[in-house]
Amino acid sequence: MATAVTLPVPISQVAGRYFLYNADVVTFIRREHHITGVLIGNLPQAPQQNVFSGIPSELMPEEVRLLVEKKVAYVIEDAARHRNAFRNMSGSERMAVLAAFDKQGREAARKAQNKASKRQEEALKRKGMTAAPKVRNDSRASASSEAGVDEDEILFASPANSFPTPTLASTASQASVSVNESKPFGITPAMSYPALSPPTPPSESWPTSIPEAPPSYPLFKYLHDKGYFLSPGLRFGAQYMAYPGDPLRFHSHFLAVGKEWEEEWELGELVGGGRLGTGVKKGFLVGGTATDSVSKDSNTHEGLGDQGVRAFCVEWSGM
């Protein structure tokens, strides 16, 4: 069951980019506000893989501005906040944080050791069921059992192996000793809490600051208000990809590009976008904020959105 999210939620700004580090917040804004973001977190053991990424989730400036305008989130300068908070932290608070990390590391090490010992016991039981181990009473057997045998030798030793098979009791006792003497794991928390106190939400004078967004933001907000999920469209040469529902369940319907109403652009870009959209079974959508003269025109006012945005869909009928 997901943890309840307290609004407004903090969005961390690092080097001009926006991140969410809380999985519950990422799930909440995706479910309630149709903001998907892009998961960019990777494991240290597999830094090159880009298929199964995790937190943090990076947000587009358009997504951040939309959440701030809706009073769902606020932006914090993460680097400055961390620098000031750790600089003003007392010695006792530092020791408490280190003790908490050490406790988490020991707990993680204990669980890992218990899991490993259970796997080893199950492997020994399976081997005992298939072939009963031979009992060795000579001095070599007792010396080998006291010294311990490597796990690979236990699981994959051949019948002709001169090493004796350790008993289940001796293996369990060795595992219990290793659990007690295991070193704590290093803990790298995904969030700064509880090391730092949670950020303080802004006062009632909302909002404190509106993040800057590109000129295509009116089209982004227009499509979002229509119920579309939007994600970066770089893979298809567009600014956004518009989905009728969650991208995990639906294919995108439009490749969206935002333009200024009086902006001039080459005909080849329009033709190329239309052909590309038709080739991948999507519509090439172009939109922008209409000028005052267009907004007052009775013939075009019907197609305008609440923000004065008008969109056109281009299809290449020759393909």
PyMOL commands that set and color helices and strands:
alter all, ss='L'
color gray80, all
select helices_A, chain A and resi 23-33+61-69+78-87+91-130+139-147+151-156+168-181+217-225+234-236+267-279+292-296+301-303
alter helices_A, ss='H'
color red, helices_A
select strands_A, chain A and resi 9-14+17-20+38-41+54-59+73-77+229-232+240-243+254-258+283-289+309-314
alter strands_A, ss='S'
color yellow, strands_A
deselect
rebuild
show_as cartoon
